[in-house]
Amino acid sequence: MPLAGPIAAIVFSRAIDKRGRGALFVAYGGAIAEAVYAFFAFFGVSALMRAHPSIMPMSQGVAGAVLVILGVLFLRRDAEKESPIEARPDSAWRSALLGFFVTALNPSLIATWTAASATLAGTGWVDFSPHLALPFALGACVGISAWAGILVTWILKFRERFSKRTLNRVIQVMGVLLIAGSGWFFWQFARYLFG
């Protein structure tokens, strides 16, 4: 249930603009990338990160840049102006690729899915044999996609209850939060470069 972060912000923004199909495909692309992280976390990617410590800080620098770009785009959004994007439907492939790459460039997800895998292992309910990594990843993908479907449906159903100005402010606040969140990634990257 991705409540915050760049994918949630993009999905929310597109759904508010009545671009539900594009919002869903962004979420689906992100769900596929998260499933890849979940798959590798099941095998213990933390060992790979320890073997190659430069992977994490480099990806953090890229993730910081992606968050700044998305944040600026959200801040510059003006709901009162007619957007040329609204005149044509979103491309399913482009939306899915956007979701996939924004999620794939978020290194914190490897920690999230490693923690989820460790928690699951701690319950003793699942045998952590390699053949279960694929069902685990597929379950993550289906769960994220289902939540996105519910979220987009709710937004499309209830968006008329709020003024355009209020909805625009919500998206701009998301932009500020994304830019603020990029600071942590840049700080980690700077520590790697200069530390």
BAKETI-331979 format. One record per atom (N, C-alpha, C, O): residue in three letters; x, y, z. Coordinates in steps of 0.1 Angstrom, whole numbers, padded with zeros to 4 digits, always signed. Example, Ala and Ser with C-alpha at 12.3 -4.5 7.8 and 13.67 -1.06 7.14 Angstrom:
<sites>
ala+0132-0057+0078/ala+0123-0045+0078/ala+0132-0033+0078/ala+0142-0033+0085/ser+0128-0022+0071/ser+0137-0011+0071/ser+0129+0000+0079/ser+0134+0011+0080/
</sites>
This chain:
<sites>
met+0008-0012+0000/met+0000+0000+0000/met+0009+0012+0000/met+0012+0018+0011/pro+0013+0017-0012/pro+0022+0028-0012/pro+0015+0042-0009/pro+0009+0047-0018/leu+0016+0046+0003/leu+0009+0058+0007/leu+0016+0071+0004/leu+0010+0082+0002/ala+0029+0071+0003/ala+0037+0083+0000/ala+0048+0080-0010/ala+0050+0068-0013/gly+0054+0090-0015/gly+0065+0088-0024/gly+0062+0093-0038/gly+0050+0097-0040/pro+0071+0092-0047/pro+0069+0098-0060/pro+0058+0091-0068/pro+0050+0098-0075/ile+0057+0078-0067/ile+0047+0071-0075/ile+0033+0075-0070/ile+0024+0077-0078/ala+0031+0075-0057/ala+0018+0079-0051/ala+0014+0093-0055/ala+0003+0096-0058/ala+0024+0102-0056/ala+0022+0116-0060/ala+0018+0116-0074/ala+0009+0124-0078/ile+0024+0109-0083/ile+0021+0109-0097/ile+0007+0103-0099/ile-0001+0109-0107/val+0005+0092-0093/val-0009+0086-0094/val-0019+0095-0090/val-0030+0097-0096/phe-0018+0101-0078/phe-0027+0111-0073/phe-0029+0122-0082/phe-0041+0126-0085/ser-0018+0128-0087/ser-0019+0139-0096/ser-0027+0136-0109/ser-0036+0144-0113/arg-0024+0125-0115/arg-0031+0121-0127/arg-0046+0118-0125/arg-0054+0121-0133/ala-0048+0111-0114/ala-0062+0108-0111/ala-0070+0121-0108/ala-0082+0122-0112/ile-0064+0131-0102/ile-0071+0144-0099/ile-0074+0151-0113/ile-0084+0157-0114/asp-0065+0149-0122/asp-0067+0155-0136/asp-0076+0146-0145/asp-0077+0149-0157/lys-0083+0137-0139/lys-0092+0128-0146/lys-0085+0119-0156/lys-0090+0116-0167/arg-0073+0116-0153/arg-0064+0108-0162/arg-0062+0094-0155/arg-0051+0090-0153/gly-0073+0088-0152/gly-0073+0075-0144/gly-0065+0064-0151/gly-0058+0057-0144/arg-0067+0063-0164/arg-0060+0052-0171/arg-0045+0054-0170/arg-0037+0045-0167/gly-0040+0067-0172/gly-0026+0069-0170/gly-0021+0067-0156/gly-0010+0062-0154/ala-0029+0071-0146/ala-0026+0069-0132/ala-0024+0054-0129/ala-0014+0050-0123/leu-0033+0046-0134/leu-0032+0032-0132/leu-0019+0026-0138/leu-0013+0017-0132/phe-0016+0030-0151/phe-0004+0024-0157/phe+0009+0029-0151/phe+0018+0021-0151/val+0009+0041-0145/val+0021+0045-0137/val+0022+0036-0125/val+0033+0031-0123/ala+0011+0033-0119/ala+0011+0024-0107/ala+0015+0010-0111/ala+0023+0003-0104/tyr+0010+0005-0122/tyr+0014-0008-0127/tyr+0029-0009-0130/tyr+0035-0019-0126/gly+0034+0001-0136/gly+0048+0001-0139/gly+0056+0001-0126/gly+0066-0006-0125/gly+0052+0009-0117/gly+0059+0009-0104/gly+0058-0004-0097/gly+0067-0009-0090/ala+0046-0011-0098/ala+0044-0024-0091/ala+0053-0034-0097/ala+0058-0043-0090/ile+0056-0034-0110/ile+0065-0043-0116/ile+0079-0041-0111/ile+0086-0051-0107/ala+0083-0028-0110/ala+0097-0026-0105/ala+0098-0030-0090/ala+0108-0035-0086/glu+0087-0028-0082/glu+0087-0032-0068/glu+0088-0047-0067/glu+0094-0053-0058/ala+0081-0054-0077/ala+0081-0068-0077/ala+0096-0074-0079/ala+0100-0084-0073/val+0103-0067-0088/val+0117-0070-0090/val+0125-0069-0077/val+0133-0077-0073/tyr+0123-0057-0070/tyr+0130-0055-0057/tyr+0126-0066-0047/tyr+0135-0072-0040/ala+0113-0069-0047/ala+0108-0079-0037/ala+0115-0093-0041/ala+0118-0101-0032/phe+0115-0096-0054/phe+0121-0109-0058/phe+0136-0110-0053/phe+0140-0120-0047/phe+0144-0100-0056/phe+0158-0100-0052/phe+0160-0099-0037/phe+0169-0105-0031/ala+0151-0092-0030/ala+0152-0091-0015/ala+0149-0105-0009/ala+0155-0108+0001/phe+0141-0112-0015/phe+0138-0126-0010/phe+0151-0134-0010/phe+0153-0143-0001/phe+0160-0132-0019/phe+0173-0139-0019/phe+0184-0132-0011/phe+0194-0138-0009/gly+0181-0120-0005/gly+0191-0114+0004/gly+0200-0104-0004/gly+0212-0106-0004/val+0194-0094-0010/val+0202-0085-0017/val+0211-0077-0008/val+0221-0071-0013/ser+0208-0076+0005/ser+0216-0069+0014/ser+0231-0074+0013/ser+0240-0066+0015/ala+0233-0087+0010/ala+0246-0092+0009/ala+0253-0086-0004/ala+0265-0083-0003/leu+0245-0084-0014/leu+0251-0078-0026/leu+0255-0063-0023/leu+0266-0059-0028/met+0247-0056-0016/met+0250-0042-0012/met+0263-0042-0003/met+0271-0033-0005/arg+0265-0052+0005/arg+0277-0052+0014/arg+0289-0055+0005/arg+0300-0050+0007/ala+0287-0064-0005/ala+0298-0067-0014/ala+0302-0056-0023/ala+0314-0054-0027/his+0292-0048-0027/his+0295-0036-0036/his+0289-0024-0030/his+0278-0019-0034/pro+0296-0018-0021/pro+0290-0006-0013/pro+0287+0006-0022/pro+0280+0015-0017/ser+0293+0007-0034/ser+0291+0019-0042/ser+0277+0019-0049/ser+0273+0029-0054/ile+0270+0008-0049/ile+0257+0007-0056/ile+0247+0016-0049/ile+0240+0024-0056/met+0246+0015-0036/met+0236+0023-0029/met+0238+0038-0030/met+0229+0045-0033/pro+0250+0044-0027/pro+0251+0058-0028/pro+0249+0064-0042/pro+0244+0075-0044/met+0254+0056-0052/met+0252+0061-0066/met+0237+0062-0069/met+0233+0071-0075/ser+0230+0051-0065/ser+0216+0051-0068/ser+0208+0062-0060/ser+0198+0067-0064/gln+0214+0065-0048/gln+0208+0076-0040/gln+0209+0089-0047/gln+0200+0098-0046/gly+0220+0092-0054/gly+0222+0104-0061/gly+0212+0105-0072/gly+0206+0116-0074/val+0210+0095-0080/val+0200+0095-0091/val+0186+0096-0085/val+0178+0104-0091/ala+0183+0089-0074/ala+0170+0091-0068/ala+0167+0105-0064/ala+0156+0110-0065/gly+0177+0112-0058/gly+0175+0125-0054/gly+0172+0134-0065/gly+0163+0143-0064/ala+0179+0132-0077/ala+0176+0141-0089/ala+0162+0138-0094/ala+0155+0148-0098/val+0158+0126-0094/val+0144+0123-0099/val+0134+0129-0090/val+0124+0135-0095/leu+0136+0129-0077/leu+0126+0135-0068/leu+0126+0151-0070/leu+0115+0156-0069/val+0137+0157-0072/val+0137+0171-0075/val+0129+0175-0087/val+0121+0184-0088/ile+0132+0167-0098/ile+0125+0170-0111/ile+0110+0168-0109/ile+0102+0177-0113/leu+0106+0157-0103/leu+0091+0155-0100/leu+0086+0166-0091/leu+0075+0171-0094/gly+0093+0170-0081/gly+0088+0181-0072/gly+0086+0194-0079/gly+0076+0201-0077/val+0096+0197-0088/val+0095+0210-0095/val+0083+0209-0105/val+0075+0219-0106/leu+0081+0198-0111/leu+0069+0197-0120/leu+0056+0198-0113/leu+0047+0205-0118/phe+0055+0193-0101/phe+0043+0194-0093/phe+0041+0208-0088/phe+0030+0213-0087/leu+0052+0215-0084/leu+0051+0229-0079/leu+0046+0238-0091/leu+0039+0248-0088/arg+0051+0236-0103/arg+0047+0244-0114/arg+0033+0241-0120/arg+0029+0248-0129/arg+0027+0231-0114/arg+0014+0227-0119/arg+0004+0238-0117/arg+0003+0244-0106/asp-0005+0241-0126/asp-0016+0251-0125/asp-0029+0245-0129/asp-0031+0243-0141/ala-0037+0242-0120/ala-0050+0235-0123/ala-0059+0243-0131/ala-0068+0238-0138/glu-0058+0257-0130/glu-0067+0266-0137/glu-0064+0266-0152/glu-0074+0269-0159/lys-0052+0263-0156/lys-0049+0263-0170/lys-0052+0250-0176/lys-0049+0239-0170/glu-0056+0250-0188/glu-0059+0238-0196/glu-0046+0232-0200/glu-0038+0238-0207/ser-0043+0220-0196/ser-0030+0213-0200/ser-0032+0206-0214/ser-0042+0200-0216/pro-0021+0207-0222/pro-0022+0200-0235/pro-0023+0185-0233/pro-0028+0178-0242/ile-0017+0180-0222/ile-0018+0166-0219/ile-0032+0161-0217/ile-0035+0150-0221/glu-0040+0170-0212/glu-0054+0166-0209/glu-0062+0164-0222/glu-0072+0157-0222/ala-0057+0170-0233/ala-0065+0169-0245/ala-0064+0155-0252/ala-0072+0151-0260/arg-0053+0148-0248/arg-0051+0135-0254/arg-0049+0125-0243/arg-0044+0128-0232/pro-0053+0112-0245/pro-0052+0102-0234/pro-0037+0099-0232/pro-0029+0100-0241/asp-0034+0095-0220/asp-0021+0090-0217/asp-0017+0077-0224/asp-0026+0069-0226/ser-0005+0076-0228/ser+0000+0064-0234/ser+0002+0054-0223/ser+0009+0057-0213/ala-0004+0042-0225/ala-0002+0032-0214/ala+0013+0028-0213/ala+0017+0027-0201/trp+0020+0026-0224/trp+0034+0022-0223/trp+0042+0033-0217/trp+0051+0030-0208/arg+0040+0046-0221/arg+0048+0057-0215/arg+0045+0058-0200/arg+0054+0060-0192/ser+0033+0057-0196/ser+0029+0058-0182/ser+0035+0046-0174/ser+0041+0049-0163/ala+0035+0034-0179/ala+0040+0023-0172/ala+0056+0024-0171/ala+0061+0021-0161/leu+0062+0029-0182/leu+0077+0031-0181/leu+0080+0041-0171/leu+0090+0040-0164/leu+0073+0052-0171/leu+0075+0063-0161/leu+0074+0057-0147/leu+0083+0059-0139/gly+0064+0049-0144/gly+0062+0043-0131/gly+0073+0033-0128/gly+0078+0033-0117/phe+0077+0025-0138/phe+0088+0016-0136/phe+0101+0022-0133/phe+0108+0018-0123/phe+0105+0032-0140/phe+0118+0038-0138/phe+0119+0047-0126/phe+0129+0047-0119/val+0108+0054-0123/val+0108+0062-0110/val+0109+0052-0098/val+0117+0056-0089/thr+0103+0041-0099/thr+0104+0031-0088/thr+0117+0025-0088/thr+0123+0023-0077/ala+0122+0021-0099/ala+0135+0014-0100/ala+0146+0022-0095/ala+0156+0017-0090/leu+0145+0035-0096/leu+0156+0044-0092/leu+0154+0048-0077/leu+0161+0057-0072/asn+0145+0042-0070/asn+0143+0045-0056/asn+0150+0034-0047/asn+0144+0023-0045/pro+0163+0036-0043/pro+0170+0026-0036/pro+0165+0022-0022/pro+0168+0012-0017/ser+0156+0031-0016/ser+0151+0028-0003/ser+0142+0015-0004/ser+0139+0009+0006/leu+0137+0012-0016/leu+0128+0001-0017/leu+0135-0013-0015/leu+0129-0022-0010/ile+0148-0013-0017/ile+0155-0025-0015/ile+0155-0028+0000/ile+0154-0039+0005/ala+0157-0017+0008/ala+0157-0019+0023/ala+0143-0022+0027/ala+0141-0031+0036/thr+0133-0016+0021/thr+0119-0019+0025/thr+0116-0034+0023/thr+0110-0041+0031/trp+0119-0039+0011/trp+0116-0053+0008/trp+0125-0063+0015/trp+0121-0074+0018/thr+0137-0059+0018/thr+0146-0067+0026/thr+0140-0069+0040/thr+0140-0080+0046/ala+0135-0057+0046/ala+0129-0058+0059/ala+0116-0066+0059/ala+0113-0073+0068/ala+0108-0064+0048/ala+0096-0072+0047/ala+0099-0087+0046/ala+0092-0095+0052/ser+0109-0090+0038/ser+0113-0105+0037/ser+0118-0110+0051/ser+0115-0121+0054/ala+0126-0102+0058/ala+0131-0106+0071/ala+0120-0108+0081/ala+0120-0118+0089/thr+0110-0099+0080/thr+0099-0100+0089/thr+0091-0113+0086/thr+0087-0120+0095/leu+0089-0115+0073/leu+0081-0127+0069/leu+0089-0140+0074/leu+0083-0149+0079/ala+0102-0139+0072/ala+0110-0151+0076/ala+0109-0153+0091/ala+0109-0164+0096/gly+0108-0142+0099/gly+0108-0143+0113/gly+0095-0149+0118/gly+0094-0154+0129/thr+0084-0148+0110/thr+0072-0154+0115/thr+0072-0170+0115/thr+0065-0176+0122/gly+0081-0175+0106/gly+0082-0189+0105/gly+0071-0195+0096/gly+0070-0207+0095/trp+0062-0187+0090/trp+0051-0191+0082/trp+0055-0196+0068/trp+0048-0204+0062/val+0066-0191+0064/val+0071-0194+0050/val+0085-0199+0050/val+0093-0195+0057/asp+0087-0210+0042/asp+0100-0215+0040/asp+0107-0206+0030/asp+0102-0204+0019/phe+0119-0201+0033/phe+0126-0192+0024/phe+0134-0200+0014/phe+0146-0198+0013/ser+0128-0208+0007/ser+0135-0215-0004/ser+0134-0207-0017/ser+0124-0200-0019/pro+0144-0208-0026/pro+0144-0200-0038/pro+0132-0200-0046/pro+0129-0191-0053/his+0125-0212-0047/his+0114-0213-0056/his+0102-0205-0051/his+0092-0203-0059/leu+0102-0199-0039/leu+0091-0191-0034/leu+0093-0176-0037/leu+0085-0167-0034/ala+0105-0172-0042/ala+0108-0158-0045/ala+0098-0152-0056/ala+0094-0141-0054/leu+0095-0160-0066/leu+0086-0155-0076/leu+0072-0153-0071/leu+0066-0143-0074/pro+0066-0163-0064/pro+0053-0160-0058/pro+0053-0148-0049/pro+0043-0140-0049/phe+0063-0146-0041/phe+0064-0135-0032/phe+0064-0122-0040/phe+0057-0112-0037/ala+0072-0121-0051/ala+0072-0109-0059/ala+0059-0107-0066/ala+0054-0095-0067/leu+0053-0117-0071/leu+0040-0116-0078/leu+0029-0111-0068/leu+0020-0103-0072/gly+0030-0116-0056/gly+0020-0111-0046/gly+0022-0096-0043/gly+0012-0089-0042/ala+0034-0092-0043/ala+0037-0077-0041/ala+0031-0069-0052/ala+0025-0059-0050/cys+0034-0074-0064/cys+0029-0067-0076/cys+0014-0066-0077/cys+0008-0056-0079/val+0007-0077-0074/val-0008-0078-0074/val-0013-0069-0063/val-0023-0061-0065/gly-0007-0069-0051/gly-0012-0061-0040/gly-0011-0046-0043/gly-0020-0038-0040/ile+0001-0042-0048/ile+0003-0028-0052/ile-0007-0023-0063/ile-0013-0012-0062/ser-0009-0032-0073/ser-0018-0028-0084/ser-0032-0027-0079/ser-0039-0018-0083/ala-0036-0036-0070/ala-0050-0036-0065/ala-0052-0023-0056/ala-0062-0017-0058/trp-0042-0020-0048/trp-0044-0007-0040/trp-0044+0005-0050/trp-0052+0014-0047/ala-0037+0005-0060/ala-0037+0016-0070/ala-0051+0017-0076/ala-0056+0028-0078/gly-0057+0006-0079/gly-0070+0006-0085/gly-0080+0012-0076/gly-0089+0019-0080/ile-0079+0008-0063/ile-0089+0014-0053/ile-0087+0029-0052/ile-0096+0036-0051/leu-0074+0033-0050/leu-0071+0047-0049/leu-0076+0055-0060/leu-0082+0066-0058/val-0073+0051-0072/val-0077+0059-0084/val-0093+0059-0085/val-0098+0069-0089/thr-0099+0048-0082/thr-0114+0048-0082/thr-0120+0058-0072/thr-0129+0065-0076/trp-0114+0058-0060/trp-0119+0067-0050/trp-0117+0082-0054/trp-0126+0090-0053/ile-0105+0085-0060/ile-0102+0098-0064/ile-0111+0103-0075/ile-0117+0114-0074/leu-0113+0094-0085/leu-0122+0098-0096/leu-0136+0100-0091/leu-0144+0108-0096/lys-0140+0092-0081/lys-0154+0093-0076/lys-0156+0105-0068/lys-0167+0112-0068/phe-0147+0109-0059/phe-0149+0120-0050/phe-0142+0133-0053/phe-0142+0142-0045/arg-0135+0134-0064/arg-0127+0146-0067/arg-0135+0158-0068/arg-0131+0169-0066/glu-0148+0157-0072/glu-0156+0168-0075/glu-0160+0175-0062/glu-0166+0186-0062/arg-0158+0169-0050/arg-0162+0175-0037/arg-0152+0185-0033/arg-0154+0193-0024/phe-0140+0186-0040/phe-0130+0196-0037/phe-0128+0206-0048/phe-0130+0203-0060/ser-0125+0218-0044/ser-0122+0228-0055/ser-0109+0226-0062/ser-0100+0219-0057/lys-0108+0231-0074/lys-0096+0229-0082/lys-0084+0235-0074/lys-0073+0230-0074/arg-0087+0246-0068/arg-0076+0253-0060/arg-0071+0244-0049/arg-0059+0243-0047/thr-0080+0238-0042/thr-0076+0229-0031/thr-0068+0217-0036/thr-0057+0213-0031/leu-0073+0211-0047/leu-0066+0199-0053/leu-0052+0204-0058/leu-0042+0196-0056/asn-0051+0216-0064/asn-0038+0221-0069/asn-0029+0222-0057/asn-0017+0219-0058/arg-0033+0228-0046/arg-0025+0230-0034/arg-0020+0216-0029/arg-0008+0215-0025/val-0028+0206-0029/val-0024+0193-0024/val-0013+0188-0033/val-0003+0183-0027/ile-0014+0189-0046/ile-0003+0185-0055/ile+0010+0193-0053/ile+0021+0187-0054/gln+0008+0206-0051/gln+0020+0214-0049/gln+0027+0211-0036/gln+0039+0211-0035/val+0019+0208-0025/val+0025+0203-0013/val+0033+0190-0015/val+0043+0188-0009/met+0027+0181-0023/met+0034+0169-0026/met+0048+0172-0033/met+0058+0166-0030/gly+0047+0182-0042/gly+0060+0187-0048/gly+0070+0191-0038/gly+0082+0188-0039/val+0066+0199-0029/val+0075+0204-0018/val+0081+0192-0010/val+0093+0192-0007/leu+0072+0183-0007/leu+0076+0171+0001/leu+0086+0162-0007/leu+0096+0157-0001/leu+0084+0161-0020/leu+0093+0154-0028/leu+0107+0160-0029/leu+0117+0154-0028/ile+0107+0174-0030/ile+0120+0181-0031/ile+0127+0180-0017/ile+0139+0178-0016/ala+0119+0181-0006/ala+0125+0180+0007/ala+0131+0166+0009/ala+0141+0164+0015/gly+0123+0156+0004/gly+0128+0142+0006/gly+0141+0139-0002/gly+0149+0131+0002/ser+0143+0147-0013/ser+0155+0145-0021/ser+0167+0148-0013/ser+0178+0144-0016/gly+0165+0157-0003/gly+0177+0162+0005/gly+0184+0150+0012/gly+0196+0149+0013/trp+0176+0140+0017/trp+0182+0129+0023/trp+0190+0121+0014/trp+0201+0116+0017/phe+0185+0119+0001/phe+0193+0111-0008/phe+0206+0118-0012/phe+0216+0112-0013/phe+0205+0131-0014/phe+0217+0139-0018/phe+0227+0139-0006/phe+0239+0139-0009/trp+0222+0140+0006/trp+0231+0140+0018/trp+0238+0126+0018/trp+0250+0126+0021/gln+0231+0115+0016/gln+0238+0102+0016/gln+0248+0101+0004/gln+0259+0096+0006/phe+0244+0107-0007/phe+0253+0106-0019/phe+0266+0115-0016/phe+0277+0111-0019/ala+0264+0127-0010/ala+0275+0136-0006/ala+0284+0129+0004/ala+0296+0130+0003/arg+0278+0122+0014/arg+0287+0115+0023/arg+0295+0105+0017/arg+0307+0103+0021/tyr+0290+0098+0007/tyr+0298+0088-0001/tyr+0309+0095-0008/tyr+0321+0090-0008/leu+0306+0106-0015/leu+0316+0113-0023/leu+0327+0119-0015/leu+0339+0119-0019/phe+0323+0126-0004/phe+0333+0134+0003/phe+0336+0129+0017/phe+0345+0135+0024/gly+0330+0118+0021/gly+0332+0113+0034/gly+0343+0104+0035/gly+0346+0098+0045/
</sites>
